[in-house]
Amino acid sequence: MKPTASLYSRLRRLPLTTKQVSNGFYKGTGTGAMGRHTKHGGYVIEWRRVRTYVVPEQLKDCKLTPFVTQKLRPTKGRFEGESKGALSGHRYLARWKEENGTD
């Protein structure tokens, strides 16, 4: 079974998988090795290959900002009278009915 021409053109835009190419193709993650394996089953880190990130000196004065605000405080739910707290099935169903209505 072969895909149609329009479907095949869409499939070609997706990244390759190991099933689409011949043997010997290893996708990997692009990270590279930071060391080597020893003959006794251990792993030795080669520090010259470890990535290091240099933080700019004027980081506090930087005009660039993160995508997420740093002023956001985590919200905490209130579960008075529930023995299981947020894991209560009754509380879950009640909230689902509030948001989605009844069928």
Secondary structure, 3 states (H helix, E strand, C coil): CCCCHHHHHHHHCCCCCCCCCCCCCCCCCCCCCCEEECCCCCEEECHHHCCCCCCCCCCCCCCCCCCCCCCCCCCCCCCCCCCCHHHCHHHHHHHHHHHHCCC
